[in-house]
Amino acid sequence: WSSAFAHEGGTVEPEGPRDRMMGRGGHHGMMGRGDAAERPLISLMLKNREELQLTPEQIQRLEALRSDFQKGAVKRSADLQAAEMELRELLRGDPVDMAKVESQVKRIEALRGEQRLARIKTIEEGKALLIPEQRKKLDALGQKRGRAPTL
């Protein structure tokens, strides 16, 4: 994937903060890889716009979906990083306040869940923009790249 949806968690794709949001790199960041149904499709659609025969309107709407997702992902990532820092601070206590730790861990997991749901919602909105013929072509593209069918 060459665009920001590449790892659907955020801002960009290659290695760096964006990858940590989406689960690339060391510790699976905000999302982890997810199953095939959650893998990014928006950038694949845009990258293969000619083969899919996307209309200018479809391209514009897919780009807007990707942009909106990225903006939200940046905020969610920052919120997650801050929550992780707060957890680390709580774990430095002696003794550790387990009630606060439990609450913070639940908050962190809720943030991860928000990111996952936002990503699934965006993917589904993108898929809904395609006509059946385009969806079949997209599915074939995914299979060609060694991915499980996603549509």
Disulfide bonds with the S-S distance in Angstrom:
none
